[in-house]
């Protein structure tokens, strides 16, 4: 049941995006579009990409940052200002943010670490207290 819920949510948001594509009238250029047209298109596309990427990455932060990068690239493509420099300026922070929020395989859970000073040669703070 837990594996079917992300698939259903991704399909729902892709259905909303397709509904927005078919129902909202699109302008001649992106500069002529009003706020309702832009928000309905980009928010539904953003949520669709986030929930679709969440199926593969299982980390919502990575999905959000990757989908923001895709949205920014599409927006720059619509404005005809997409070039190698802007792609690099968007790709570098997106990759850095996604790698920062990547789940570390070597991290250990809180249940495994009983004491921070166990087994190490670091004295506990209680033993350093002055004796009165």
Buried (B, 14 or more C-beta within 10 A) or exposed (E): EEEEEBEEBBEEBBEBBEEBEEEBEEEEEBEEBEEEBBEBBBBBBBBBBBBBBBEEBEBEBBBBBBBBBBBBBBBBEBEEEBEEEBBEEBEEEBEEBBEEBEEEEEEEEEEEEEEEEEEEEEEEEEEEEEEE
